[in-house]
Amino acid sequence: MEQSQTYRCDGCGSEYRVLGEPRPKIVCRDCEREATLSGTAAAQRAYHIGYTRYREARRQLSDALATVEDGEMALARGGFDSAASDFEESVEEFTTTVREADDDSLTELAERARKKATCLWQAAEWLSGMTYASEQGESTQASQYRHDAENRLQAATEYGTVSSPEELLQTTESEVKSDT
């Protein structure tokens, strides 16, 4: 049984259901703009991209924290800045997932991932500020930044583990089977 996918026109919002060919080029018959993948398929793709960015940002954050322990503040700041950028991009993808998802479990997992990534993004930015303040000899300001970052890291733990795309697919597939 072939599964249909929904595409939405980027111009007027018209929707098209397509069977078969993955990623066909669809031009809207109403406004002649391209229609892009939407719905659950788009949500799953956005989640996968967001998860990949999230995992890379986590690695960068861990590396930067280890670099701080070695006393290399300028190098650590670069790592925190890179992590913050990747966390920001993961938040955008998880937000797209929440917007496009057609089922509640996908929406819930993506929302939790978005909130956790947002906390880590903020922590990475505070830690970058901490390293800069340390380099400038502003120890009081550096301590405040570190404290703020620790609060965001603590808040991130409240959202649990971000599910992998494979776990996400298993969850949504089991729900589809239970609905039929």
N, C-alpha and C positions, 0 to 999 in steps of 0.2 A: 504494500500500500504506500503510494507516494504521499509525502507530507507537503502541504502547501505552506508558503511563506507570505507574509504581508509586506508590501512595499508602500511607502507613503511619499507622495509628491512633495518635493522640497519647496515648491512654489505655492500651490493652492491647497495642499493637504489631502487631495484625492487619494483613496486607497485602492490598491490592486492586489489580488490574491494570485499567486503564481505557483504552479505545480512543476516539479521536475528540476530543470536546470538550476544549479546553484549559481547565484550572483548574475542573473541576466541583466542586461541594460534595458531599463524600462523608461520610456519617455511618456509623460502625461499627455493624454489626448485633449485635455482641457486647456492647459497653459504651455505645453511643450517643454516643460522643465523636467529634469531627471527625477525619478522616484527612487528612494533609497530604502534599504531593508529597515523594517520596523517591527514592533511586537517582540515576542519572546526570542526569536532568532537574533534580533539586534541587541536585545538585553543580554543574552548569553555571550555574544561577541564582545560587547562593551565590558562585561564582567571579566572575561578572560584577559583582555588588554589591561584593565584596571588591576587585576590580580598580579599580572606580570610586573607592572610598574611598582606595585606595592611591595612585592618580594625584593625587587632591586633596591628600593628605597630602604627597606629593613636592613639589607646587607650593608648599604652605604652608612646608615646610622650606626650600626654595630662597629664597622671599621673606624668611623670618626670618633666614637666613644673610646675605642682602644688607643687611637692616636692621641687623644687628650691625656690619657693615662701615661703616655710616653712623653708628654710635655710639648708636643709639636702643635701649638695652637693654630698657626696659619694653615697648616695642612689639614687639621681637623675642621677648621671653618669651611674649607672647600668641600669637604665630605658632607658636612651638615647642610651646606647650600645645595649640593646635588641631591641629597636625600629629600630636602624640603621640596625641591622642584618635582621630583618623581612622586612624592606623596600628593602634591597638588594635582598632578596629572591623574593619579589613581582616583582621587576624589571626584574629578570630573567624569571619569569613566563609570564609577559606581553610581554617580548621580544620573547618568544616562541610563544605566541599568534600571534604577528605580522608576524613572520616567517611562521607559519602554516596556517593562515587565507586565505580562498579562496574568501572572499568578502570584498569589500572596506569599508563598514560601520564597520565591526568587526575590520579591520585593523586600521581604524581611531580612534575608541574608545580605542583600546589597546595601540596605540601609545601615545595618550593623557594621559592615565593612567600611562604608562611607564615614560613619562616625569615628571608628577607630583610626582610620587613615587621617582624618582631620585632626584628631588629637596628636598623632605622631608628627604630622606636618608642622603643627604649632610648636611642638617640643623641639623639633629640628631647628626651627627659626630662632627660638629662644637660646638654644645651645650655640648657634652661630653667633648670636649677640654676645653670649658669655665669652666665647673665645676672643672676639674682637675687643671686648672690654678688658679682658685679661692682658692682651697684647699692649693695650694702651695704659696699663697700670692702674686701671679703675677697679680695684678689688671689690668694693662695695656694690658697684653696678653689676659686676660679674657674678657675685653671690646672688643678687636678686634675680638675674636671668636664669641662673642654675636652679634656683628655687621654683621659679615659674615653669621651667622645663620639667622638673620633677613632678610638679602637680599635673601637667598634661600627660606625662608618661603614666602616672598613677590612674588618671581618668581613662586612658586607653585600655587598661586592664579590665575595666568594667564591661567591655564589649566582646570579651572572649577571643577566640581564634578566628581569623578570617578563613572561611571555607575555600578550598581549592576549586577550580572549575570542574574537576572530575567529581568531587563531592556534590557540587551544585547540580550537575547533570543527573547523578544518582537520585538526589532528592526530588527533582522535578519529574524524572521518569517514574519513580515509585508513586508519586501523587497522580500522574496521568493514569497509571494502571489501576489505582484504587478508585478513580472516578468512573472508570468504564465497567 
